[in-house]
């Protein structure tokens, strides 16, 4: 079942790059007591993700903070080393928390996984964005296949 507005973010563990190397991070650490914008991309280093999706959130980080957002997080079904390399390539700095869901376990819990096995890409995350306040989803925008409209930074900002 797909997560929806009013649902609580499921308990889970992800990986995030850090100054001392990869570390595990729980959904409680990410969401508890905070307003969080979580956006997901089908894959790090992919064209739309690298040219538009992540850069939009980096460029608007101050705007999100001004609207009361504590954390902007980027989720992808990639390993933490790929997410670290992508963060460095995109110069995302501390503005965006990079989250690796290497086995798609958390993405599946959300019900937002995308089967791209036939295209040689495995299981990925659908392109989406959500806003959660203290772990409760207040906004969810899932893109149609191939779309990039409702999950872009500007569209999410407009909902805050």
URPE-V184595 format. One record per residue. N is the residue number from 1. RES is the residue in one small letter. PHI is phi in whole degrees, -180 to 180 (NA if undefined). OMEGA is omega in whole degrees, -180 to 180 (NA if undefined). D_LAST is the distance of its C-alpha to the last C-alpha in whole Angstrom. Layout:
# URPE-V184595
n = <N | N>
res = <RES | RES>
phi = <PHI | PHI>
omega = <OMEGA | OMEGA>
d_last = <D_LAST | D_LAST>
This chain:
# URPE-V184595
n = <1 | 2 | 3 | 4 | 5 | 6 | 7 | 8 | 9 | 10 | 11 | 12 | 13 | 14 | 15 | 16 | 17 | 18 | 19 | 20 | 21 | 22 | 23 | 24 | 25 | 26 | 27 | 28 | 29 | 30 | 31 | 32 | 33 | 34 | 35 | 36 | 37 | 38 | 39 | 40 | 41 | 42 | 43 | 44 | 45 | 46 | 47 | 48 | 49 | 50 | 51 | 52 | 53 | 54 | 55 | 56 | 57 | 58 | 59 | 60 | 61 | 62 | 63 | 64 | 65 | 66 | 67 | 68 | 69 | 70 | 71 | 72 | 73 | 74 | 75 | 76 | 77 | 78 | 79 | 80 | 81 | 82 | 83 | 84 | 85 | 86 | 87 | 88 | 89 | 90 | 91 | 92 | 93 | 94 | 95 | 96 | 97 | 98 | 99 | 100 | 101 | 102 | 103 | 104 | 105 | 106 | 107 | 108 | 109 | 110 | 111 | 112 | 113 | 114 | 115 | 116 | 117 | 118 | 119 | 120 | 121 | 122 | 123 | 124 | 125 | 126 | 127 | 128 | 129 | 130 | 131 | 132 | 133 | 134 | 135 | 136 | 137 | 138 | 139 | 140 | 141 | 142 | 143 | 144 | 145 | 146 | 147 | 148 | 149 | 150 | 151 | 152 | 153 | 154 | 155 | 156 | 157 | 158 | 159 | 160>
res = <x | x | x | x | x | x | x | x | x | x | x | x | x | x | x | x | x | x | x | x | x | x | x | x | x | x | x | x | x | x | x | x | x | x | x | x | x | x | x | x | x | x | x | x | x | x | x | x | x | x | x | x | x | x | x | x | x | x | x | x | x | x | x | x | x | x | x | x | x | x | x | x | x | x | x | x | x | x | x | x | x | x | x | x | x | x | x | x | x | x | x | x | x | x | x | x | x | x | x | x | x | x | x | x | x | x | x | x | x | x | x | x | x | x | x | x | x | x | x | x | x | x | x | x | x | x | x | x | x | x | x | x | x | x | x | x | x | x | x | x | x | x | x | x | x | x | x | x | x | x | x | x | x | x | x | x | x | x | x | x>
phi = <NA | -82 | -59 | -142 | -56 | 98 | -79 | -92 | -59 | -69 | -67 | -168 | -127 | -130 | -118 | -137 | -71 | -144 | -60 | -101 | 107 | -64 | -143 | -77 | -137 | -94 | -65 | -61 | -61 | -77 | -106 | -63 | 72 | -130 | -101 | -127 | -103 | -113 | -122 | -122 | -124 | -63 | -176 | -61 | 68 | -84 | -55 | -66 | -62 | -83 | -88 | -131 | -67 | -61 | -58 | -64 | -71 | -64 | -63 | -103 | -55 | -65 | -64 | -64 | -60 | -64 | -96 | 92 | -80 | -83 | -141 | -108 | -126 | -112 | -111 | -147 | -86 | -140 | -80 | -64 | -72 | -66 | -64 | -66 | -63 | -68 | -59 | -67 | -61 | -90 | 54 | -76 | 51 | -82 | -67 | -128 | -80 | -88 | -122 | -100 | -119 | -51 | -104 | 67 | -62 | -69 | -59 | -67 | -59 | -74 | 75 | -118 | -82 | -136 | -86 | -115 | -59 | -61 | -97 | 79 | -112 | 74 | -90 | -129 | -91 | -66 | -78 | -152 | -142 | -139 | -117 | -131 | -115 | 51 | 85 | -106 | -71 | -108 | -153 | -142 | -133 | -111 | -74 | -69 | -51 | 79 | -86 | -150 | -139 | -78 | -104 | -72 | -55 | -62 | -68 | -69 | -55 | -64 | -89 | -88>
omega = <-179 | 176 | -180 | 178 | -178 | 178 | 175 | 176 | -179 | 176 | 180 | 179 | 178 | 175 | 178 | 176 | 177 | -179 | -179 | -180 | -178 | 174 | 176 | 177 | -179 | 177 | 175 | 178 | -177 | -167 | -171 | 176 | -176 | 168 | -173 | 167 | 176 | 174 | -178 | 179 | 177 | 178 | 173 | 178 | 177 | -168 | -178 | -179 | -177 | -176 | -173 | -168 | 180 | 180 | 179 | 180 | 176 | -177 | -177 | -177 | -180 | 178 | 177 | 178 | 179 | 178 | 176 | 179 | 179 | -175 | 167 | -178 | 178 | -178 | 173 | 174 | 176 | 176 | -174 | 180 | 175 | 180 | 177 | 179 | 180 | 177 | 179 | 179 | -178 | -178 | -177 | 177 | -178 | -177 | -176 | 175 | -179 | -177 | 179 | 177 | -170 | -179 | 179 | -178 | -180 | 179 | 177 | 177 | 178 | -176 | -176 | 177 | -176 | -179 | 177 | -179 | -178 | 179 | 177 | -176 | 178 | 177 | -179 | 172 | 168 | 175 | -179 | 171 | 175 | 172 | 178 | 176 | -177 | 176 | 180 | -178 | 178 | 179 | 176 | 179 | -179 | -179 | 168 | 179 | 180 | -176 | 173 | -178 | -172 | -178 | 180 | -174 | -177 | 180 | 179 | 177 | -178 | -179 | -176 | NA>
d_last = <26 | 22 | 19 | 17 | 14 | 16 | 18 | 19 | 19 | 22 | 25 | 26 | 27 | 26 | 27 | 26 | 28 | 29 | 31 | 34 | 33 | 31 | 30 | 29 | 26 | 25 | 22 | 22 | 22 | 19 | 17 | 19 | 17 | 14 | 11 | 11 | 10 | 13 | 15 | 18 | 21 | 24 | 26 | 26 | 28 | 28 | 27 | 24 | 22 | 24 | 24 | 20 | 18 | 19 | 19 | 16 | 14 | 17 | 17 | 13 | 13 | 13 | 10 | 8 | 11 | 10 | 7 | 9 | 9 | 13 | 14 | 13 | 16 | 18 | 20 | 23 | 27 | 29 | 31 | 30 | 32 | 30 | 27 | 28 | 30 | 27 | 25 | 28 | 29 | 25 | 25 | 22 | 23 | 21 | 18 | 18 | 19 | 22 | 22 | 26 | 26 | 30 | 31 | 28 | 28 | 25 | 24 | 26 | 25 | 22 | 24 | 22 | 25 | 27 | 31 | 32 | 35 | 37 | 36 | 37 | 33 | 34 | 31 | 27 | 24 | 22 | 19 | 16 | 13 | 11 | 9 | 11 | 11 | 15 | 16 | 15 | 13 | 10 | 9 | 12 | 13 | 17 | 18 | 22 | 25 | 25 | 22 | 19 | 16 | 13 | 13 | 13 | 11 | 10 | 9 | 7 | 5 | 6 | 4 | 0>
